[in-house]
Amino acid sequence: MNKKEKNEMIAVLDGMLKDNTNFYLADISGLTADQNSALRRLCFKRNVSLQVVKNTLLKKAFEKNDTDFSELYGVLVGNTSIMQADNANTPAKIIKEFRAKKNEKPILKAAFLEESLYIGDDNLSALADLKSKDELIGDIITLLQSPAKNVISSLQSGGNKLSGIIKSLSEKEN
């Protein structure tokens, strides 16, 4: 890579960092060609971008960015891949699912989600269990609808009982 190509790559990485509020850094080294293809297919199906990056270029993009990524400099060793998606938990779910198929990799190096840093593979389960924005909105709507459904159900069943009582009383009088 010449200097111009490196500067272009740094600009692309910097733009990605500015445009996305979440990304994951993972180590996918040591995967066989078949495993690598399977991981990339899984990422493609779930709309997750997976790109192998040079640590030095990524560090320069971090330095260029307005956000302080200095805590991530320590994980920029060895093979680094960057994963990004619209839903914050999708890359974590992919990593967890892929490793459940008897693969040791990818290993989560770090994650940056909505201005919060998670460093280390021990955060993977917590990140995978996070609910996405759409899931949270769905839960809130369900919670808001529940009391209204209960009131309507009670009124409907109570109305049937009340009309049944009135009907039986009127029949007794006749």
C-alpha positions in Angstrom: 0.0 0.0 0.0 1.4 3.4 -0.9 0.9 6.5 1.2 -2.1 7.8 -0.9 -3.9 4.4 -0.5 -3.3 4.5 3.2 -4.6 8.0 3.5 -7.7 7.0 1.5 -8.3 4.0 3.8 -7.9 6.1 6.9 -10.4 8.6 5.5 -12.8 5.6 4.8 -12.4 4.3 8.3 -12.8 7.8 9.8 -16.1 8.2 7.8 -17.3 4.8 9.0 -16.6 5.8 12.6 -18.5 9.1 12.2 -21.5 7.4 10.5 -21.9 4.5 12.9 -22.7 4.7 16.6 -21.6 1.1 17.1 -18.9 -1.3 15.9 -17.1 -4.4 17.1 -13.4 -5.3 16.9 -12.8 -9.0 16.6 -10.0 -11.4 15.9 -10.8 -13.9 13.1 -7.3 -15.1 12.5 -6.8 -18.9 12.3 -10.2 -19.6 10.6 -10.0 -21.9 7.7 -11.1 -20.7 4.3 -14.4 -22.6 4.8 -15.0 -21.1 8.2 -14.1 -17.7 7.0 -16.6 -18.0 4.1 -19.3 -19.3 6.5 -18.7 -16.3 8.8 -18.8 -13.8 6.0 -22.0 -15.4 4.6 -23.7 -15.3 8.1 -22.7 -11.6 8.4 -24.0 -10.9 4.9 -27.4 -12.5 5.7 -27.8 -10.4 8.9 -26.6 -7.1 7.2 -23.4 -7.0 9.2 -20.3 -5.5 7.5 -17.1 -7.5 8.2 -13.8 -6.0 7.1 -10.2 -6.9 8.0 -8.3 -3.7 8.8 -4.7 -2.9 9.5 -4.2 -1.9 13.1 -2.0 1.1 12.3 -4.6 2.5 9.9 -7.4 2.0 12.3 -5.4 3.7 15.1 -4.8 6.7 12.9 -8.5 6.8 12.1 -9.3 6.7 15.8 -6.8 9.5 16.5 -8.4 11.6 13.7 -11.9 11.1 15.1 -13.5 13.6 17.5 -14.5 10.7 19.9 -11.8 9.5 22.3 -10.9 6.0 21.3 -7.6 5.8 23.3 -8.8 2.9 25.4 -9.1 0.8 22.3 -5.4 1.2 21.3 -4.4 -1.7 23.6 -6.6 -4.2 21.6 -5.1 -3.2 18.3 -2.6 -6.1 18.2 -2.7 -9.1 15.9 -5.4 -9.7 13.4 -8.3 -7.2 13.7 -11.6 -7.2 11.9 -14.2 -4.5 12.3 -17.9 -5.5 12.3 -20.7 -3.0 12.1 -24.5 -3.2 11.8 -27.6 -1.0 12.4 -28.6 -3.1 15.4 -26.1 -2.9 18.2 -26.4 -6.5 19.3 -26.3 -8.3 15.9 -22.5 -8.7 15.6 -22.4 -10.1 19.1 -25.1 -12.6 18.3 -23.2 -13.6 15.2 -20.0 -14.2 17.1 -21.8 -16.1 19.8 -23.7 -18.2 17.2 -20.6 -18.9 15.1 -18.6 -20.0 18.2 -21.5 -22.3 19.2 -20.8 -24.3 16.1 -17.5 -25.6 17.7 -15.4 -22.7 16.4 -12.9 -20.9 18.8 -13.0 -17.7 16.8 -14.0 -15.0 16.3 -12.8 -13.5 19.6 -14.3 -10.2 20.7 -11.6 -7.7 21.3 -13.8 -4.7 22.0 -17.1 -3.1 21.1 -18.2 0.6 20.9 -21.9 1.0 21.4 -23.6 4.3 21.7 -20.5 6.0 23.2 -19.9 3.0 25.6 -16.8 0.9 25.4 -16.7 -2.9 26.1 -13.2 -4.4 26.1 -12.6 -8.1 26.2 -14.3 -11.3 25.1 -16.0 -11.7 28.6 -18.5 -9.0 27.5 -19.8 -11.1 24.6 -22.8 -12.7 26.4 -23.9 -9.4 27.8 -23.7 -7.7 24.4 -25.6 -10.5 22.7 -28.4 -10.2 25.3 -28.8 -6.5 24.7 -32.1 -5.7 23.1 -32.1 -3.7 19.9 -34.0 -0.4 19.6 -36.8 -2.1 17.7 -37.1 -4.9 20.3 -37.3 -2.3 23.1 -40.0 -0.3 21.2 -42.0 -3.5 20.7 -41.8 -4.3 24.4 -42.9 -0.8 25.4 -45.9 -1.0 23.0 -46.8 -4.4 24.4 -46.7 -3.0 27.9 -48.8 0.0 27.0 -51.4 -2.1 25.2 -51.7 -4.7 28.0 -53.7 -2.5 30.5 -56.1 -1.3 27.8 -56.7 -4.9 26.6 -57.4 -5.9 30.2 -59.9 -3.1 30.7 -61.7 -3.9 27.4 -61.7 -7.6 28.3 -63.2 -6.9 31.7 -65.8 -4.6 30.3 -66.8 -7.1 27.7 -67.1 -10.0 30.1 -68.8 -7.9 32.7 -71.3 -6.6 30.2 -72.2 -10.2 29.3 -72.7 -11.1 32.9 -74.8 -8.0 33.6 -77.0 -8.6 30.6 -77.4 -12.2 31.6 -78.5 -11.2 35.1 -81.0 -8.7 33.8 -82.4 -11.1 31.3 -82.9 -13.9 33.9 -84.5 -11.4 36.3 -86.9 -10.2 33.7 -87.8 -13.8 32.8 -88.6 -14.5 36.5 -91.0 -11.6 36.7 -93.0 -12.8 33.8 
